[in-house]
Amino acid sequence: MPKLKEIDINYEQVRDLVYQLAFEKKMALIKEIVKDSRYQEDFYRFTESLVRKHNIPQMNESELDTFLHE
């Protein structure tokens, strides 16, 4: 994990801090994160790897909605 002002941080600590935020603050944080182009690239790379790993076929919107809610 990266160092923040010379303090070692880990995922659980970040998660616990985010859980303490009010809903509006969580949403503001998410909006800031997804603005980052690197996040978008990593997100698409991750989802594409899931598609390959689980052999998920191409689907239109209604098929995907049905698939996700089964």
C-alpha positions as a Markdown table, in Angstrom:
| # | Residue | x | y | z |
|---|---|---|---|---|
| 1 | Met | 0.0 | 0.0 | 0.0 |
| 2 | Pro | 1.2 | 3.6 | -0.5 |
| 3 | Lys | 2.4 | 5.7 | 2.3 |
| 4 | Leu | 0.4 | 8.7 | 3.3 |
| 5 | Lys | 2.5 | 11.3 | 5.0 |
| 6 | Glu | 4.9 | 8.6 | 6.1 |
| 7 | Ile | 2.2 | 6.5 | 7.7 |
| 8 | Asp | 1.6 | 3.0 | 6.5 |
| 9 | Ile | -2.0 | 2.4 | 5.5 |
| 10 | Asn | -3.9 | -0.7 | 4.4 |
| 11 | Tyr | -7.2 | -1.5 | 2.8 |
| 12 | Glu | -9.0 | -2.2 | 6.0 |
| 13 | Gln | -8.0 | 1.2 | 7.5 |
| 14 | Val | -9.2 | 3.0 | 4.4 |
| 15 | Arg | -12.4 | 1.0 | 4.3 |
| 16 | Asp | -13.1 | 1.7 | 8.0 |
| 17 | Leu | -12.6 | 5.4 | 7.4 |
| 18 | Val | -14.9 | 5.5 | 4.4 |
| 19 | Tyr | -17.6 | 3.6 | 6.3 |
| 20 | Gln | -17.6 | 6.4 | 8.9 |
| 21 | Leu | -18.4 | 9.1 | 6.3 |
| 22 | Ala | -21.9 | 10.4 | 5.9 |
| 23 | Phe | -23.7 | 9.1 | 2.8 |
| 24 | Glu | -23.3 | 12.5 | 1.0 |
| 25 | Lys | -19.5 | 12.5 | 1.7 |
| 26 | Lys | -19.2 | 8.9 | 0.4 |
| 27 | Met | -21.0 | 9.9 | -2.8 |
| 28 | Ala | -18.7 | 12.9 | -3.2 |
| 29 | Leu | -15.7 | 10.7 | -2.8 |
| 30 | Ile | -16.9 | 8.2 | -5.4 |
| 31 | Lys | -17.6 | 11.0 | -7.9 |
| 32 | Glu | -14.0 | 12.3 | -7.4 |
| 33 | Ile | -12.5 | 8.9 | -7.8 |
| 34 | Val | -14.4 | 8.0 | -11.0 |
| 35 | Lys | -13.3 | 11.3 | -12.6 |
| 36 | Asp | -9.8 | 10.0 | -12.7 |
| 37 | Ser | -9.0 | 8.6 | -16.2 |
| 38 | Arg | -6.7 | 6.0 | -14.7 |
| 39 | Tyr | -9.6 | 4.7 | -12.6 |
| 40 | Gln | -11.8 | 4.4 | -15.7 |
| 41 | Glu | -9.0 | 2.5 | -17.6 |
| 42 | Asp | -8.5 | 0.2 | -14.6 |
| 43 | Phe | -12.2 | -0.4 | -14.2 |
| 44 | Tyr | -12.7 | -1.4 | -17.8 |
| 45 | Arg | -9.6 | -3.6 | -17.7 |
| 46 | Phe | -10.9 | -5.3 | -14.5 |
| 47 | Thr | -14.4 | -5.9 | -16.0 |
| 48 | Glu | -12.9 | -7.2 | -19.2 |
| 49 | Ser | -10.8 | -9.7 | -17.2 |
| 50 | Leu | -14.0 | -10.8 | -15.3 |
| 51 | Val | -15.8 | -11.4 | -18.6 |
| 52 | Arg | -12.9 | -13.6 | -19.9 |
| 53 | Lys | -12.4 | -15.4 | -16.5 |
| 54 | His | -16.1 | -16.3 | -16.2 |
| 55 | Asn | -16.8 | -16.7 | -19.9 |
| 56 | Ile | -19.6 | -14.2 | -19.9 |
| 57 | Pro | -21.2 | -13.8 | -23.4 |
| 58 | Gln | -21.9 | -10.4 | -25.0 |
| 59 | Met | -25.4 | -9.3 | -24.0 |
| 60 | Asn | -27.8 | -6.5 | -24.8 |
| 61 | Glu | -29.1 | -4.3 | -21.9 |
| 62 | Ser | -32.2 | -6.4 | -21.1 |
| 63 | Glu | -30.2 | -9.7 | -21.3 |
| 64 | Leu | -27.6 | -8.2 | -18.9 |
| 65 | Asp | -30.3 | -7.0 | -16.6 |
| 66 | Thr | -31.8 | -10.5 | -16.4 |
| 67 | Phe | -28.4 | -12.1 | -16.0 |
| 68 | Leu | -27.5 | -9.8 | -13.1 |
| 69 | His | -30.8 | -10.3 | -11.3 |
| 70 | Glu | -30.9 | -14.1 | -11.5 |
